[in-house]
C-alpha cells in the first residue's frame, strides 16, 4: 500500500512543504510515483520519516539525521538504543525542571521569596550572574545599559515568565522558518528579525537598527550567545545575524 504526500503529511503532523523539502535534499525520497508523477510513500518510507521526526524532535540538524540514518554500520536496533539513551537523558532533564517549577509554585503559594539561585535553577547549568557581569563589562557606561537595569529592577517573576514565553514562541517560529528553507534575506526572516528588535525595545531599551546590527554580529562572535541561539536550532545565530542586517538595510538603518 502506498500513500500520497497529503496523506503522509496528515499521518505525521507535518506540512506537505516539509515533505517536499525532505525529498529535494535527499533525506526522504518517496519510493514510488503515480502515473501522473505524484509522490507515493510506502511503509519503508513511513518508517524512515518516523526516524527523521524523532531525531528532529531531539534537536538534530537535518544533515546529521541523514548521516545517522544512512550509516551502513547502523541497524534498527542501534537506532533504538541511541534513541532510548537520548530519551532517558531528556526525561531526566525534564524531571529536574519539573521539580524546580514545582518548588517555585509552592514558594509562590506560600509567599516565600526564592533566592537568585533557586529562581534560575530551572535553567540547569546556565549562570545568570555570569551573563550579568558580562553585560556590565561591555555596556555598563551606556544609557541603554542603565535603562535596561532600571526596567529589569521593576519586573516581577510573572514578567520574566512572560518574557521567556515570548522568546520561546519566537524561537519555535524561527525554527519553523529555517525548516521551511526560508532565506535570511527573505521577507519572513526580516519580519522575525524586526520582531526580535522590538522585543528588546519593549523589555530592555530602545534598540536602534544600528545597535541591532551590532547585536547580530555578537550573537555569532560570542560563543555564549551563539550557543543560546543555536540551542533553538543549529545555525540559527548566523541566520539571524544575516536577517538582522537585511532588516536594518530594509529600514534604512
C-alpha positions as CSV (number, residue, x, y, z in Angstrom):
1,X,0.0,0.0,0.0
2,X,1.3,3.5,-0.8
3,X,0.1,6.9,0.3
4,X,0.0,10.4,-1.2
5,X,2.1,13.2,0.1
6,X,-1.0,14.8,1.6
7,X,-2.0,11.6,3.5
8,X,1.5,11.2,4.9
9,X,1.6,14.9,6.0
10,X,-1.7,14.2,7.8
11,X,-0.3,11.0,9.5
12,X,2.9,12.6,10.6
13,X,1.6,16.1,11.6
14,X,4.0,17.8,9.2
15,X,3.3,20.1,6.2
16,X,3.4,19.0,2.6
17,X,6.1,21.6,2.1
18,X,8.3,19.9,4.7
19,X,7.9,16.5,2.8
20,X,8.8,18.2,-0.4
21,X,11.9,19.7,1.2
22,X,13.0,16.3,2.5
23,X,12.6,14.9,-0.9
24,X,14.6,17.8,-2.6
25,X,17.6,17.3,-0.2
26,X,17.5,13.5,-0.5
27,X,16.6,12.9,3.1
28,X,13.3,11.2,2.4
29,X,12.8,10.3,-1.3
30,X,9.4,8.6,-1.8
31,X,9.8,5.1,-3.2
32,X,7.1,5.5,-5.8
33,X,5.3,7.8,-8.2
34,X,1.8,7.7,-9.5
35,X,1.0,7.7,-13.3
36,X,0.7,11.4,-13.0
37,X,4.1,11.8,-11.4
38,X,2.9,12.5,-7.9
39,X,4.9,11.2,-4.9
40,X,3.8,7.9,-3.3
41,X,5.1,6.7,0.0
42,X,5.4,3.1,1.1
43,X,5.7,1.6,4.6
44,X,9.5,1.8,4.4
45,X,9.3,5.5,3.7
46,X,6.9,6.0,6.7
47,X,9.4,4.1,8.9
48,X,12.2,6.4,7.8
49,X,10.0,9.5,8.3
50,X,9.3,8.4,11.8
51,X,13.0,8.2,12.5
52,X,13.6,11.6,10.9
53,X,11.0,13.2,13.0
54,X,12.3,11.6,16.2
55,X,15.8,12.9,15.7
56,X,14.5,16.3,14.7
57,X,12.4,16.4,17.9
58,X,15.7,15.8,19.8
59,X,17.3,18.7,18.1
60,X,19.5,17.0,15.4
61,X,20.1,19.1,12.3
62,X,19.0,17.6,9.0
63,X,22.5,16.8,7.8
64,X,23.2,14.8,11.0
65,X,19.9,13.0,10.7
66,X,20.8,11.9,7.2
67,X,24.2,10.7,8.3
68,X,22.7,8.7,11.1
69,X,20.0,7.0,9.0
70,X,22.3,6.3,6.1
71,X,25.2,4.9,8.2
72,X,25.8,1.4,6.7
73,X,27.1,0.2,10.0
74,X,23.9,1.0,11.9
75,X,20.9,-1.3,12.2
76,X,17.4,-0.7,13.5
77,X,18.5,-1.9,17.0
78,X,21.3,0.6,17.1
79,X,18.9,3.4,16.3
80,X,16.6,2.2,19.0
81,X,19.4,2.0,21.6
82,X,20.6,5.5,20.7
83,X,17.0,6.9,20.9
84,X,16.5,5.2,24.2
85,X,19.6,6.8,25.6
86,X,18.7,10.2,24.3
87,X,15.1,9.9,25.6
88,X,16.4,8.8,29.0
89,X,18.7,11.9,29.2
90,X,15.8,14.2,28.1
91,X,13.4,12.7,30.7
92,X,15.9,13.2,33.5
93,X,16.4,16.8,32.5
94,X,12.7,17.5,32.3
95,X,12.2,15.8,35.7
96,X,14.7,18.2,37.2
97,X,13.0,21.2,35.5
98,X,9.6,20.0,36.7
99,X,10.9,19.7,40.3
100,X,12.3,23.3,40.1
101,X,9.0,24.6,38.7
102,X,7.0,22.8,41.5
103,X,9.4,24.4,44.0
104,X,8.7,27.8,42.6
105,X,4.9,27.2,42.5
106,X,5.0,26.1,46.2
107,X,7.1,29.1,47.2
108,X,4.8,31.4,45.4
109,X,1.7,30.0,47.0
110,X,3.3,30.3,50.5
111,X,4.6,33.8,49.8
112,X,8.2,32.7,50.1
113,X,10.9,34.7,48.2
114,X,13.2,32.4,46.3
115,X,16.9,33.1,46.3
116,X,18.6,34.0,42.9
117,X,20.0,30.5,42.7
118,X,16.6,29.0,43.2
119,X,14.9,31.2,40.7
120,X,17.3,30.2,38.0
121,X,17.5,26.5,39.0
122,X,15.1,25.7,36.2
123,X,17.7,26.6,33.6
124,X,20.2,24.0,34.8
125,X,23.8,24.8,34.4
126,X,23.3,28.3,32.9
127,X,24.8,31.0,35.1
128,X,22.7,34.2,35.0
129,X,25.2,36.1,37.2
130,X,28.0,35.5,34.6
131,X,25.9,37.0,31.9
132,X,25.0,39.9,34.1
133,X,28.7,40.6,34.7
134,X,29.5,40.3,31.0
135,X,26.7,42.8,30.2
136,X,28.0,45.3,32.7
137,X,31.6,44.9,31.4
138,X,30.5,45.5,27.8
139,X,27.9,48.2,28.2
140,X,28.0,49.4,31.8
141,X,28.7,53.0,30.9
142,X,25.9,53.3,28.3
143,X,22.4,54.8,28.6
144,X,21.0,51.6,27.1
145,X,22.5,49.6,29.9
146,X,21.2,52.0,32.6
147,X,17.7,51.9,31.1
148,X,17.9,48.1,30.9
149,X,18.8,47.9,34.6
150,X,16.0,50.3,35.6
151,X,13.4,48.3,33.8
152,X,14.7,44.9,35.0
153,X,14.6,46.0,38.6
154,X,10.8,46.6,38.3
155,X,10.0,43.2,36.7
156,X,8.2,40.5,38.7
157,X,8.7,36.8,38.3
158,X,5.5,36.8,36.2
159,X,7.0,39.4,33.9
160,X,10.1,37.3,33.5
161,X,7.9,34.3,32.7
162,X,6.0,36.3,30.0
163,X,9.3,37.4,28.5
164,X,10.7,33.9,28.4
165,X,7.4,32.7,26.8
166,X,7.8,35.3,24.1
167,X,11.4,34.2,23.5
168,X,10.3,30.5,23.3
169,X,7.5,31.3,20.9
170,X,9.8,33.4,18.7
171,X,12.4,30.6,18.7
172,X,9.9,28.0,17.7
173,X,8.7,30.1,14.8
174,X,12.2,30.9,13.7
175,X,13.0,27.2,13.8
176,X,10.0,26.5,11.6
177,X,11.1,29.3,9.2
178,X,14.5,27.7,8.8
179,X,13.0,24.3,8.5
180,X,11.0,25.6,5.5
181,X,14.2,26.7,3.9
182,X,13.4,30.5,4.1
183,X,16.5,32.6,3.3
184,X,17.8,35.0,5.9
185,X,17.3,37.9,3.4
186,X,13.7,36.9,2.7
187,X,10.6,38.8,3.9
188,X,9.6,36.4,6.6
189,X,13.1,36.2,8.1
190,X,13.4,40.0,8.1
191,X,10.0,40.3,9.8
192,X,11.2,37.9,12.5
193,X,14.4,40.0,13.0
194,X,12.2,43.1,13.4
195,X,10.1,41.2,16.0
196,X,13.4,40.4,17.8
197,X,14.4,44.1,17.8
198,X,11.0,45.2,19.1
199,X,11.2,42.6,21.8
200,X,14.5,44.2,23.1
201,X,13.0,47.6,22.8
202,X,9.8,46.6,24.7
203,X,11.6,44.8,27.5
204,X,15.0,46.4,27.9
205,X,16.0,49.6,26.0
206,X,15.4,51.4,22.7
207,X,17.2,49.2,20.2
208,X,18.1,51.1,17.1
209,X,18.8,49.3,13.8
210,X,22.5,50.2,14.1
211,X,22.6,48.7,17.6
212,X,20.7,45.6,16.4
213,X,23.3,45.1,13.7
214,X,26.0,45.1,16.4
215,X,24.0,42.6,18.5
216,X,23.6,40.3,15.4
217,X,27.4,40.2,15.0
218,X,27.8,39.5,18.7
219,X,25.4,36.6,18.5
220,X,27.9,34.8,16.2
221,X,31.2,36.1,17.6
222,X,30.5,35.4,21.2
223,X,30.3,31.7,21.9
224,X,27.8,32.1,24.8
225,X,25.3,34.0,22.7
226,X,25.9,31.7,19.7
227,X,25.2,28.7,21.9
228,X,22.0,30.2,23.2
229,X,20.5,30.8,19.7
230,X,21.9,27.6,18.2
231,X,20.2,25.7,21.0
232,X,16.9,26.7,19.4
233,X,18.2,25.4,16.1
234,X,21.8,24.7,14.9
235,X,22.8,27.6,12.6
236,X,20.2,30.0,13.9
237,X,22.7,32.5,15.2
238,X,24.3,33.1,11.8
239,X,20.9,33.0,10.0
240,X,19.6,35.6,12.5
241,X,22.6,37.8,12.0
242,X,22.0,38.0,8.3
243,X,18.3,38.6,8.8
244,X,19.0,41.4,11.2
245,X,21.4,43.1,8.7
246,X,18.9,42.7,5.9
247,X,16.1,44.1,8.0
248,X,18.2,47.1,9.1
249,X,19.0,47.8,5.4
250,X,15.4,47.5,4.6
251,X,14.6,50.2,7.1
252,X,17.5,52.4,6.1
253,X,19.4,51.6,9.3
